[in-house]
Amino acid sequence: MWQEEDNKLKKSFSFKDFREAFAFMTEVSEVVNEMDHHPYWTNMYNKVSFELNTHDAGDIVTEKDRKLAAAIDRIFKK
C-alpha cells in the first residue's frame, strides 16, 4: 500500500533478483514517459522504491501522482 508522508507517496517493491527488478523498472519507464511524470526512484539489487510528488504543483501529492502509483501497481501485479 502506498503511504503518504512528507508530501510524497512512498512505496517499495521486492523481486526475486536484480533482473526482475530491472525489468519492472523498464516497464514502469514506458508509463512514466507516456505520462511525462518522472518519479524519484531507487534500486538496490532486488528492491525498487518510489517517492512520488508533483514538482510543478509545489512538491505536493496530486492526482497525477495517484494515477502513476496506480499504473505502477498494475505493472507489479502482472
C-alpha positions in Angstrom: 0.0 0.0 0.0 1.2 3.5 -0.9 2.0 5.6 2.2 1.5 9.4 2.0 4.1 11.2 4.2 6.2 14.4 3.8 4.1 15.4 0.8 5.1 12.3 -1.1 3.5 8.9 -2.0 6.0 6.2 -1.0 6.2 2.5 -1.7 8.8 -0.2 -2.2 8.6 -3.3 -4.2 10.7 -6.5 -3.8 11.6 -9.0 -6.5 13.3 -12.4 -6.9 16.5 -10.8 -8.1 18.1 -7.8 -9.9 16.9 -8.9 -13.3 13.3 -8.9 -12.3 13.6 -5.6 -10.6 15.3 -4.1 -13.7 12.6 -5.5 -16.0 9.9 -3.9 -13.7 11.8 -0.5 -13.9 12.0 -0.8 -17.7 8.2 -1.3 -17.9 7.5 1.5 -15.5 9.7 3.8 -17.5 7.4 3.4 -20.5 4.4 4.7 -18.5 6.5 7.4 -16.9 7.4 8.7 -20.4 3.8 8.5 -21.6 2.6 10.5 -18.6 5.6 12.8 -18.7 5.7 12.5 -15.0 9.1 11.4 -13.7 9.4 9.9 -10.2 12.2 9.8 -7.7 13.1 6.1 -7.5 15.9 4.0 -6.3 17.0 0.4 -6.9 19.2 -1.8 -4.8 19.6 -5.3 -6.1 16.0 -6.7 -5.9 14.2 -3.7 -4.3 12.7 -0.7 -6.1 11.5 2.2 -4.1 9.4 5.2 -5.2 8.7 8.7 -3.9 6.0 10.5 -5.9 5.0 14.1 -5.9 4.4 16.8 -8.4 7.2 19.4 -8.7 5.1 21.8 -10.8 2.4 21.9 -8.0 4.9 22.8 -5.3 6.2 19.3 -4.5 2.9 18.0 -3.2 0.9 14.9 -4.0 -1.6 15.4 -6.8 -3.9 13.3 -8.9 -1.0 12.9 -11.4 0.9 11.0 -8.6 -2.1 8.9 -7.7 -2.5 7.9 -11.4 1.2 7.0 -11.7 1.0 5.0 -8.4 -2.0 3.0 -9.8 -0.1 2.3 -13.0 2.9 1.1 -11.1 0.8 -1.2 -9.0 -0.8 -2.6 -12.2 2.6 -3.3 -13.7 3.8 -5.0 -10.5 0.7 -7.3 -10.4 1.4 -8.7 -13.9 
